[in-house]
Amino acid sequence: MPSAAGVLSTTCCIAGGGPAGMMLGLLLARAGVDVTVLEKHADFLRDFRGDTIHPSTLQVMHELGLLEKLLQLPHQKAVRLKGQIGDISVIIADFSHLPTVAKYIALMPQWDFLSFLASEAKRYPSFHLLMRTEATGLIERKGQIVGLRAQSPEGEIEIAADLVVGCDGRHSTLREVAGFKVVETGAPIDVLWFRLSRLQSDPDDTMGRFDPGRMMVTIDRGDYWQCAYVIPKGSLEKIRAAGLEAFKASVAAAAPFAAARVGEIASWDDVKLLTVTVDHLERWYKPGLLLIGDAAHAMSPVGGVGINLAIQDAIAAANILTRALREKHVDLSHLQRVQKRRLWPARMTQRLQVAVQNRIITATLNSTAALKVPLVVRLFQRFPFFQRLPARLVGIGFRPEHVHKV
């Protein structure tokens, strides 16, 4: 990637060092494509990000020969997903029967996973990672995107590229400056994230807890619980107005085993808001530019599948684009193929998420009477075989991607 007077050149420039960007960068570099990834932060240490690595992603790491090395990093395993509906505990998904090498969700800090991908990608001389470098605009000539502008520690730079890939998330700068039309699907919920310490005597499983007017998910992170407290969309100010003590009392009621530890929520600074958005682009590309991951389809946190959808997008993009990038001839048909390949699984997943949001989560938050176990969940308990269906939808998803040999 030669440099001259603030102008760099690369074959593929990826904006965003999240799961999609880092995976795509690794796969392209592995195939010998000169690739430059821009990450606007100085490191990957951002808390309360999605920390689930699903069986589909673990399978990809196996195909790359990296799974055993990845699993040397600290992590927890979720073989089942459970729900607590009132006083009744139910198994919602059992991953132990999946046709994958790893039959579980690995719970690992996303910063560890991203750092791992970066370190593996750096083994290839054609990979370049620019930290503290944020894409701010696109360079267009005669209707073709030919690079981007970015703000770096040294000032503004320009990066010429045969292809620009936007992996810069649900608030994508490149999506905005390119003028893509965003279709809002709607989300009736937001999520409050916080931590509570975990004791050996606590329950073992990651669990969703449903009570009248309240829902919370507790995710086992070894020595602490990562907690997701679901609230109606836009209700944070009302909750804050009721006071921190009222919020802690509600948390204690949702997770009685940790009631004595809610004092660890010392102030509202310990509670982070995730504004839930579900949207998609009608078109993911224009000449010289492709958007994938949350930049193309922002997912709900339902099922924790957003990271894995983004990674699947990256794998499909690498499989379809590698040869064209090597030959320096990426045309619109290649970008169309990426969208065609990934549009259906993204939209099907969103439809399922929206159905769960509207029919289960919203109904729970609006309920004042004792909750009944839904018929489908009762069937899961009576006939455990059916637990494999949600396990497959969450753990593998629609149209899983596999790494092509290079």
Secondary structure, 3 states (H helix, E strand, C coil): CCEECCEEEEEEEEECCCHHHHHHHHHHHHCCCCEEEEECCCCCCCCCCCCEECHHHHHHHHHCCCHHHHCCCCCEEECEEEEEECCEEEEEEEHHHCCCCCCCEEECCHHHHHHHHHHHHCCCCCEEEEECCEEEEEEEECCEEEEEEEEECCEEEEEEEEEEEECCCCCCHHHHHHCCCEEECCCCEEEEEEEEECCCCCCCCCEEEEECCEEEEEEECCCEEEEEEEEECCCHHHHHHHCHHHHHHHHHHHCHHHHHHHHHCCCHHHCEEECCCCEEECCCEECCEEECHHHCCCCCCHHHCHHHHHHHHHHHHHHHHHHHHHCCCCCHHHHHHHHHHHHHHHHHHHHHHHHHHHHHHHHHHHCCCCCCCCHHHHHHHHCHHHHHHHHHHHHCCCCCCCCCCC
